[in-house]
């Protein structure tokens, strides 16, 4: 195993505590080292600072880093009653007033913060620019204009935020807000914050938007390359020759840079298969060392497991929190209640969702199976973590179709039932959830049968029962469900088909095969089998939301694009002699054609998101936090985004990134397509399509215009992520690169905020799943 990875595992005692993070490899180290080209102090005193919300503000002379004194804020971390949103109890804000100034001369703010909070490992704060000019900032109902911070206890922290894209023509203030989430370990409910040395600065801004590559950087996969893989990297310009050096500094390969779109130069070193550490050089630019070998991606797999261990709920996670949320209840319609602590916190907050838990378990089972021989320790650890999630999925069901589907949690509760902070979430009988969980339980049976037959039997009973409950409810109305829990005919039947085939593989009962065949016929009816002759690119093989082809299926947040392809692949593998087998293969080949054609339309080999039609959308499935009057989507905004895609004809456009509104960040949608490509590669034994899937992984792990690995703790130059309730967690994959306003190009600024930089089990488990499929 690689040396650094081995040390991290040893120090964490194989996840008895979280992995240590390497701050020197984080982008923050580079940001803090930038030369300051111009600056202006923003004195903090009683004339220009105001306090809003609970707490006490005073001027502190002794505790200062500037030597000139600091602002002291004594802030509560509790409130007498929880907020109806289940988010923070209260918010305390220090506003540094400005007289409506144009601050476009500066592109960065710098300040120092010290927090006295022994019980809190990560103190969540928000830094905002308040602009009242042509564009209001922070943008109402969206997440722009605010940068979030995670400040540790007991040390002065230098905070910088570059904001070259933030509107700042008439700035009335800069604010620092502290949220009261209670404490993750029992402690007095209050903290003290010191703020000092605030100033505006001008620096050379990081590259934050577009397909052009960051100046002076090489885009390559920081996790390395498998020996048999296509091995490519990119520079923004090049003289024509690049060099690959081994760990001794010897040139082992040289080649010519191949011109690409956007002025990029591609470097292809695929002939190199010897295992070892290498660096790339071109025109004086040099990469960091990367691995070619069978163990490429293995450290990343370990790190994803570390993220899940760190996100455990109802468990004492050293350095993060003690046992938690023991007073959160799921309530059956008949009034019964059961505690739902356990499983994993879902994202940057402390929310839980059954379907995300189920997919995470599935990814762990895939990893455990894939690495049994080559990486037995990794396999066993994946199996252990999967059991933690399985236990929660089966323990939080009622046995009649109802289960705990999830709830929003944004604070540390007191673990005492009957107090004012209790959360009581309604249980639901959701067929999509039950189909998915039935399939996951069925997959787990074989993995646990030998070592714990009773646990395997529990999985088997739950699989059969939940599949039956889902069948009975799959055609019920979804009108009363939230936006995130409404599913199209394609989505429901794809998940039903996968579940049926998992049960068929587990039990061998033909009833499940018959169900899978029926569901697959609906999926085939949803697929576009013919090319629209008016399209500028002859595309087919994509899917519509339903059999009537009213709207093409696209995804903007969670994604299940792989599901119909996985269903066809499972049917084709498990029932190759069935009368529909040729049709399943034809559907796979149609989608393969779609993937192959679209993979050649975007720089870096990025797969575009999907096809959109003007004036044809459904806002009822769009998740929006807060009042919809602020920042709600509109048809005008939808059409503007569609028109920025690749024109196919007068009405249809191929978007590189999803049409999206408040919730942005698109790694999940990309990995849905990557998983579909992996399923194609397995089913059709297609190495070319497998490489398309791998390229999407490489995009996330460094082969992108920002030249960053977006998995925290993997590779180099990873950004701090939005994790308000925990320290930065090694192995977290964020929601992903987003877009700016209505544009259709990648956007990844320094600003740290929801949703695009938020840690998420949905994206992290998909990276684990993709690694397992390699």
Buried (B, 14 or more C-beta within 10 A) or exposed (E): BBEEBEEBBEEBEBBEBBBEBBEEBBBBEEBEEBEEEEBEEBBBEEEBBEBEBBBEBEEBEEBBBBEEBBBBBBBBBBBEEBBEEBBBBBBBBBBBBBEEBEBEEBBBBBBBBBBBBEBBBBBBBBBBBBBBBEBEBBBEBBBBBBBBBBBBBEEBBEBBBBBBBBBBBBBBBBBBBBBBBBBBBEBEBBBBBBBBBBBBBBBEBBBBBBBBBBEEBBBBBBBBBBEEBBBBBBBBBBEEEBBBBBEEEEEBBEBBBBEBEBBBBBBBBBEBEEBEBBBBBBBEBBBBBBBBBBBBBBBBBBBBBBBBBBBBBBBEBEEBBBBBBBBBBBBBEEEEEBBBBBBBBBBBBBBBBBBBBBBBBBBBBBBBBBBBEEBEEBBBBBBBBBBBBBBBBBBBBBEEBBBBBBBBBBBBBBBEEEEEBBBEBEBBBBBBBBBBBBBBBBBBBBBBBEEEEEBBEBBBEBBBBBBEBBBEBBEEEBEEBEBBBBBBBBBBBBBBBBBBBBBBBBBEEEEBBEBBBBBBBBBBBBBBEEEBEEBEBEBBBBBBBBBEEEBBBBBBBBBBBBBBBBBBBBBBEBBEEBEBBEBBBBBBBBBBBBBBBBBEBBBBBBBBBBBBBBEBBEBEBBBBBEEEEEBBBEEEBBBBBBBBBBBBEEBBBBBBBBBBBBBBBBBBBBBBBBBBBBBBBBBBEBEBBBBBBBBBBBBBBBBBBBBBBBBBBBBBBBBBBBBBBBBBBBBBBBBBBBBBBBBBBBBBBBBBBBBBBBBBBBBBBBBBBBBBBB
